Amino acid sequence: MVEVTLWGALSQLAGGKTKVEVEARDIRELFRKLAEQYPALEPLIEKGIAVAIDGVIYRDTWAKKLPPGAEIFLLPRLAGG
């Protein structure tokens, strides 16, 4: 189980929750389970969301493992490379 902090727009779509707990091993599973638990999040997940794990931002790194106790934030997708 990981605790995930949601940025403002995602929080509103998750019933006003700023933090949610999800049983997920990697980013792909995290997104799938969030879409199942909070269907309103699915369009933003499909559009693209960045994931910060312990301060490192990941984009399109679906297999990245979510370490237990990690600080995880979902953020707007950032442009650039």
C-alpha positions in Angstrom: 0.0 0.0 0.0 1.3 3.4 -0.9 0.1 6.9 0.0 -0.2 9.3 -2.9 -0.6 13.0 -2.7 -2.8 14.6 -5.4 -2.4 18.1 -6.8 -5.4 20.4 -6.8 -7.2 19.4 -10.0 -6.8 15.7 -9.2 -7.9 16.2 -5.7 -11.2 17.7 -6.8 -11.8 14.7 -9.1 -11.1 12.3 -6.1 -13.9 13.7 -4.0 -11.7 16.5 -2.5 -9.1 14.0 -1.1 -5.6 15.4 -1.1 -4.1 12.0 -0.2 -5.2 8.5 -1.1 -3.9 5.0 -0.3 -3.6 2.5 -3.2 -2.3 -1.0 -3.3 0.1 -0.8 -6.2 3.6 -2.1 -7.0 4.5 0.2 -9.9 3.3 3.3 -11.7 1.2 1.4 -14.3 -0.7 -0.4 -11.5 -1.0 2.9 -9.6 -2.7 4.6 -12.6 -5.0 1.6 -13.3 -6.2 1.3 -9.7 -6.7 5.1 -9.4 -8.8 5.0 -12.5 -10.8 2.1 -11.0 -11.3 3.8 -7.6 -11.9 7.3 -9.0 -13.3 7.1 -12.6 -13.3 10.9 -13.0 -9.4 10.8 -12.9 -9.2 8.5 -15.9 -9.2 11.3 -18.6 -6.4 13.1 -16.9 -4.4 9.9 -16.4 -4.8 9.2 -20.1 -3.7 12.7 -21.0 -0.6 12.3 -19.0 0.4 12.8 -15.4 3.9 13.0 -13.9 4.8 11.0 -10.8 7.3 12.3 -8.3 8.8 9.5 -6.1 11.0 10.8 -3.3 11.6 14.0 -5.2 12.5 12.4 -8.6 9.9 13.1 -11.4 9.0 10.2 -13.8 7.1 10.5 -17.1 6.2 7.5 -19.1 8.2 5.2 -16.8 5.3 2.8 -16.3 7.4 -0.1 -14.8 9.0 2.1 -12.1 8.6 0.4 -8.7 6.9 2.3 -5.9 9.0 1.7 -2.8 7.2 1.2 0.5 7.2 4.4 2.6 8.2 6.6 -0.4 6.8 10.1 -0.8 4.7 10.0 -3.9 3.1 13.0 -5.6 1.0 13.1 -8.8 1.7 16.3 -10.7 0.6 18.0 -14.0 2.7 16.6 -16.8 5.7 18.9 -17.3 6.9 19.9 -20.8 10.5 19.6 -21.8 13.1 17.0 -21.8 
